[in-house]
């Protein structure tokens, strides 16, 4: 769960579990669209940039600028998890 620190995730609910969450909140006509394939290219770009960033990371530590360093590992972890199918990206639509 440590790699989630850099992500803006509100929930770790399963893909199938979102429908139940929406129903409990009073929504109906729930629909979900899997956008995982559409995000793979940008996820891989983030991975490459994060990987390259690891080469200059020691310099940021050396000069004491630790704020820049906080989220570098999320770019690497995101691509690895996406490749392994550990999560999906989706658009969720529901009416209230």
N, C-alpha and C positions, 0 to 999 in steps of 0.2 A: 504493500500500500504506500510505501515511501515515495515511489515515483509519481503518485497522484497529486503531490503537493503543488506541482506546477500547472495542473489542469484546472479548468473552471467547471468542475462537475458538481452538480447538485445532488445526484443520486447514483448509486451503483446498482440500481434495479436491473433485473434481467429484461431482455428484449420482450419476452412474453409477459413479463410482470407489469409493464406500463399500462396495459389495458385495464387491469384491475385497479391500479392507482387512479386512473382517470375516472372509472366508474365510481369509486369511493368518494371522489371529489365532486360528483354530480354531473359529469360529462357523459354524452352519448354519441353515437355515430363515430366511434373511434376508428381511425385509420392510421397506418404507419407505412412509411416508404423507406426502403433500405437504400441508403446513399453511400454505402461502404466503398463500392468500386469507384465512385466519383471522387472520393477523398484520398485514394491511394497515392496518386501522383504528388499531391501537396504534402502528404505525410512523409513520403520518401524524400522530398526536398528538405523538409524540416530535419529529418534524420541526418542527411548529408551535412547540413549546416551545423547541426549540433556536434556531429563527429569531428568536423574541422575545428570547431570551437574548442574542443578538448586539447588541441595542440597549443593554443595560446592561454588556456586556463591558468597555468601556473603563474603567468605574469600578472593576472588580475589578483591572485592571492598575494603575490609579492608586493604589489602596490596598495594592498588593503581595500580594493573595491569588490567586496563580497556580494553586493546587491546584484550585480550583473551575473554572477555565477549561480544564483539560486535555481534557475529553471532549466539549465542545460541538459540535465539527465532526462527530462520529460520528452524531449525530441527524439532521443535514442530509444527510450522505452516504448514510445507510442508506435513507432514503425515495427519494432519487434513483436509487440502484442497484436498489432493489426495483421501482420503476416501469419501469425499463428492462429488467427481467428478467435482471439480471446475477447474481442468486442466488435461491435458494429456501430456505424454512424447512421442515424435515421432522422427523418422528419416525422413528427407526430401531429396528427390533426384530430380534433374532437370538437363537438358542438355542445354548448351548455344551454 
